[in-house]
């Protein structure tokens, strides 16, 4: 993105109207290029990591002509501009390379986590899909303090009703029934917005049932399969807690780092739980 911005600004300076360029003196054009270079530096490197090495203004002789020393000074300033452009380009390319490396490391982390979880605890067999439950009574108030919330009961959406049914089982601490109900609901409604909620709560049901490896597998998949889902950020939080339970604190801290990086605007409930979760994992 930064390199694209740099290119646009430089192209704009090159594509200035021919008449305007003809009306400029050499010194004016150099001044304009220096000003544009500083503007690019401020946009690309707001912390001021790159400073232009620009010499003093040339001296104009009588009649507006540049002396030999002034011409040499202008040539030095042009050389400085070219050097700064090369430095900017190199730093932008280096930043892009580091970003690609980070993305590759995160992808490898996800692959490694999945393989380790499979060795620790094989995935459970898929439950038999049951008939869709009847519409529930109006949902009671939530009795447990949690960042998961029960869905409103006013909608006739079957996926929402199925989620509410699983939530009530989880809230009653009937974890095995909640796991099966939420799995069946997620399979029945794979394209619903509630699928993200179902998988997240299913992972929590396994975590609360003291099965952190299975919980981690489900929560990781919920984040990977639907990173735009409404409970993807929640799944990263509980994935980190699952890994902490498995004594995988280093991986848990990386998950919390990814949570903060990918979801800077996470829900307030998730944000409030993150500091305690990082302390439990002994993150630095």
C-alpha positions as CSV (number, residue, x, y, z in Angstrom):
1,X,0.0,0.0,0.0
2,X,2.8,2.4,0.9
3,X,4.7,1.6,-2.3
4,X,1.5,2.3,-4.3
5,X,1.1,5.6,-2.5
6,X,4.7,6.5,-3.3
7,X,4.2,5.6,-6.9
8,X,1.1,7.8,-7.3
9,X,2.8,10.8,-5.8
10,X,5.8,10.4,-8.0
11,X,3.7,9.9,-11.1
12,X,1.8,13.0,-10.2
13,X,5.0,15.0,-10.1
14,X,6.1,13.6,-13.4
15,X,2.7,14.2,-15.1
16,X,2.5,17.9,-14.3
17,X,1.3,20.0,-17.2
18,X,4.0,20.7,-19.7
19,X,3.3,24.4,-19.8
20,X,3.8,24.7,-16.0
21,X,7.1,22.8,-16.2
22,X,8.4,25.1,-18.9
23,X,7.5,28.2,-16.8
24,X,9.6,26.9,-13.9
25,X,13.3,27.5,-13.5
26,X,15.6,24.7,-12.6
27,X,15.8,25.8,-9.0
28,X,12.0,26.0,-8.7
29,X,11.6,22.5,-10.1
30,X,14.2,21.2,-7.6
31,X,12.4,23.0,-4.7
32,X,9.1,21.4,-5.8
33,X,10.6,17.9,-6.0
34,X,12.1,18.4,-2.5
35,X,8.8,19.4,-1.1
36,X,7.1,16.4,-2.7
37,X,9.7,14.1,-1.4
38,X,9.2,15.4,2.2
39,X,5.4,14.9,1.8
40,X,6.0,11.3,0.7
41,X,8.3,10.7,3.6
42,X,5.7,12.1,6.1
43,X,3.0,9.8,4.6
44,X,5.1,6.6,4.3
45,X,7.2,7.0,7.4
46,X,5.3,9.2,9.9
47,X,7.8,8.4,12.7
48,X,10.5,10.3,10.8
49,X,12.8,7.3,10.1
50,X,14.0,8.9,6.8
51,X,15.4,12.4,6.7
52,X,16.3,14.1,3.4
53,X,19.9,15.0,2.9
54,X,19.3,18.3,1.1
55,X,21.9,20.9,0.7
56,X,21.7,24.7,1.0
57,X,19.8,26.8,-1.5
58,X,21.9,27.8,-4.5
59,X,23.0,31.4,-5.0
60,X,21.5,33.2,-8.0
61,X,23.9,35.6,-9.7
62,X,23.1,39.0,-11.4
63,X,20.3,38.8,-14.0
64,X,18.9,35.6,-12.5
65,X,21.6,33.3,-13.9
66,X,23.0,30.5,-11.8
67,X,26.7,30.6,-11.0
68,X,28.9,27.6,-11.5
69,X,28.7,26.9,-7.7
70,X,24.9,27.2,-7.8
71,X,24.7,24.7,-10.6
72,X,26.9,22.3,-8.7
73,X,24.7,22.8,-5.6
74,X,21.6,22.0,-7.6
75,X,23.2,18.9,-9.0
76,X,24.0,17.8,-5.4
77,X,20.4,18.4,-4.3
78,X,19.1,16.4,-7.3
79,X,21.5,13.6,-6.3
80,X,20.2,13.7,-2.7
81,X,16.6,13.5,-3.9
82,X,17.5,10.4,-6.0
83,X,19.3,8.8,-3.0
84,X,16.3,9.4,-0.8
85,X,13.9,8.0,-3.3
86,X,16.1,4.8,-3.5
87,X,16.1,4.7,0.4
88,X,12.3,5.0,0.5
89,X,11.8,2.3,-2.1
90,X,14.1,0.0,-0.3
91,X,12.4,0.5,3.1
92,X,9.0,0.0,1.6
93,X,10.0,-3.2,0.0
94,X,11.6,-4.4,3.2
95,X,8.4,-3.6,5.1
96,X,6.4,-5.6,2.6
97,X,8.8,-8.5,2.9
98,X,8.5,-8.6,6.7
99,X,4.7,-8.5,6.4
100,X,4.7,-11.5,4.1
101,X,7.0,-13.4,6.5
102,X,4.6,-12.7,9.4
103,X,1.6,-14.0,7.4
104,X,3.6,-17.1,6.5
105,X,4.5,-17.7,10.2
106,X,0.9,-17.2,11.3
107,X,-0.3,-19.7,8.6
108,X,2.3,-22.2,9.8
109,X,1.2,-21.7,13.4
110,X,-2.4,-22.6,12.5
111,X,-1.2,-25.7,10.7
112,X,1.0,-26.8,13.6
113,X,-1.8,-26.2,16.1
114,X,-4.2,-28.3,14.2
115,X,-1.7,-31.2,13.9
116,X,-0.8,-31.1,17.6
117,X,-4.4,-31.0,18.7
118,X,-5.2,-34.0,16.6
119,X,-2.4,-35.9,18.4
120,X,-3.5,-34.8,21.8
121,X,-7.2,-35.6,21.4
122,X,-8.8,-37.2,18.3
123,X,-11.8,-35.3,17.0
124,X,-15.1,-36.7,18.2
125,X,-17.4,-38.5,15.7
126,X,-20.1,-36.3,14.2
127,X,-23.3,-36.6,16.1
128,X,-26.4,-37.9,14.4
129,X,-28.5,-35.0,13.0
130,X,-31.7,-34.8,14.9
131,X,-35.0,-33.4,14.0
132,X,-35.2,-29.6,14.3
133,X,-36.4,-28.7,17.8
134,X,-39.7,-27.0,18.1
135,X,-39.8,-23.2,18.5
136,X,-38.7,-22.3,22.1
137,X,-40.5,-20.4,24.7
138,X,-39.4,-16.7,25.1
139,X,-35.7,-16.9,26.1
140,X,-35.1,-16.3,29.8
141,X,-32.6,-13.8,31.0
142,X,-29.0,-14.9,31.0
143,X,-27.9,-16.3,34.4
144,X,-24.2,-16.7,33.7
145,X,-21.7,-14.0,33.2
146,X,-20.3,-14.6,29.8
147,X,-19.2,-12.8,26.6
148,X,-21.5,-15.2,24.7
149,X,-25.1,-13.9,24.6
150,X,-28.3,-15.6,24.0
151,X,-30.0,-14.5,20.8
152,X,-33.3,-12.6,20.9
153,X,-36.4,-14.8,20.9
154,X,-38.5,-12.5,18.7
155,X,-37.2,-13.9,15.4
156,X,-38.6,-16.9,13.6
157,X,-35.2,-17.7,12.1
158,X,-34.7,-21.5,12.5
159,X,-30.9,-21.1,12.9
160,X,-31.4,-18.6,15.6
161,X,-33.9,-20.8,17.4
162,X,-31.5,-23.8,17.1
163,X,-28.7,-21.6,18.6
164,X,-30.9,-20.6,21.5
165,X,-31.7,-24.2,22.2
166,X,-28.0,-25.1,22.4
167,X,-27.4,-22.0,24.5
168,X,-30.0,-23.1,27.1
169,X,-28.4,-26.5,27.4
170,X,-24.9,-24.9,27.8
171,X,-26.3,-22.4,30.3
172,X,-27.8,-25.3,32.3
173,X,-24.3,-27.0,32.3
174,X,-25.6,-29.9,30.2
175,X,-22.4,-29.8,28.2
176,X,-22.6,-33.0,26.2
177,X,-26.2,-32.3,25.1
178,X,-25.2,-28.7,24.2
179,X,-22.2,-30.0,22.1
180,X,-24.4,-32.4,20.1
181,X,-27.2,-29.8,19.6
182,X,-24.8,-27.1,18.5
183,X,-23.0,-29.5,16.1
184,X,-26.3,-30.6,14.6
185,X,-27.4,-26.9,14.3
186,X,-24.2,-25.9,12.6
187,X,-24.4,-28.7,10.1
188,X,-28.1,-27.9,9.3
189,X,-27.5,-24.2,8.9
190,X,-23.9,-23.9,7.4
191,X,-24.5,-20.5,5.7
192,X,-26.3,-18.8,8.5
193,X,-24.8,-15.8,10.4
194,X,-25.6,-17.9,13.5
195,X,-23.1,-20.6,12.5
196,X,-20.3,-18.5,13.9
197,X,-22.2,-18.3,17.2
198,X,-22.9,-22.0,17.2
199,X,-19.3,-23.1,16.6
200,X,-18.0,-20.7,19.2
201,X,-20.4,-21.8,21.8
202,X,-19.8,-25.5,20.9
203,X,-16.1,-24.9,21.5
204,X,-16.9,-23.3,24.8
205,X,-19.0,-26.3,25.8
206,X,-16.1,-28.6,25.2
207,X,-13.8,-26.3,27.2
208,X,-16.2,-26.1,30.1
209,X,-16.5,-29.9,29.9
210,X,-12.7,-30.1,30.5
211,X,-11.9,-31.2,26.9
212,X,-9.6,-28.3,25.9
213,X,-8.0,-30.1,22.9
214,X,-11.4,-30.6,21.2
215,X,-12.4,-27.1,22.1
216,X,-9.3,-25.7,20.6
217,X,-9.8,-27.6,17.3
218,X,-13.4,-26.3,17.0
219,X,-12.5,-22.7,17.9
220,X,-9.6,-22.6,15.6
221,X,-11.7,-23.9,12.7
222,X,-14.4,-21.4,13.5
223,X,-11.9,-18.6,13.1
224,X,-10.2,-20.0,10.0
225,X,-13.4,-20.9,8.2
226,X,-15.2,-17.7,8.9
227,X,-12.9,-14.9,10.0
228,X,-15.6,-12.4,9.3
229,X,-18.1,-14.2,11.5
230,X,-19.7,-12.4,14.4
231,X,-17.9,-14.6,17.0
232,X,-14.6,-15.2,15.2
233,X,-12.8,-12.9,17.6
234,X,-14.4,-14.7,20.6
235,X,-13.2,-18.0,19.2
236,X,-9.6,-16.7,19.2
237,X,-10.0,-15.6,22.9
238,X,-11.2,-19.1,23.9
239,X,-8.7,-20.8,21.7
240,X,-6.0,-19.1,23.7
241,X,-7.6,-20.2,26.9
242,X,-7.8,-23.8,25.6
243,X,-4.1,-23.7,24.7
244,X,-3.3,-22.4,28.2
245,X,-5.1,-25.3,29.7
246,X,-3.0,-27.6,27.5
247,X,0.1,-25.9,28.8
248,X,0.8,-24.5,25.3
249,X,1.4,-21.0,26.6
250,X,3.6,-19.8,23.8
251,X,1.0,-20.7,21.2
252,X,-1.7,-19.1,23.4
253,X,0.2,-15.8,23.5
254,X,0.6,-15.9,19.7
255,X,-3.1,-16.4,19.4
256,X,-3.8,-13.4,21.6
257,X,-1.4,-11.3,19.5
258,X,-3.3,-12.3,16.4
259,X,-6.6,-11.5,18.1
260,X,-5.3,-8.0,18.8
261,X,-3.9,-7.6,15.3
262,X,-6.8,-8.9,13.3
263,X,-9.6,-7.5,15.4
264,X,-8.6,-4.1,16.8
265,X,-12.3,-3.3,17.1
266,X,-13.2,-6.4,19.0
267,X,-16.3,-6.4,21.2
268,X,-15.9,-4.8,24.6
269,X,-16.7,-8.1,26.4
270,X,-13.8,-9.8,24.6
271,X,-11.4,-6.8,25.1
272,X,-12.2,-6.9,28.9
273,X,-11.3,-10.6,29.2
274,X,-8.1,-10.4,27.1
275,X,-5.7,-8.9,29.8
276,X,-6.5,-11.6,32.3
277,X,-6.2,-14.3,29.6
278,X,-2.7,-13.0,28.7
279,X,-1.7,-13.0,32.3
280,X,-2.9,-16.6,32.7
281,X,-0.7,-17.6,29.7
282,X,2.2,-15.6,31.1
283,X,2.5,-13.5,28.0
284,X,5.2,-10.9,28.0
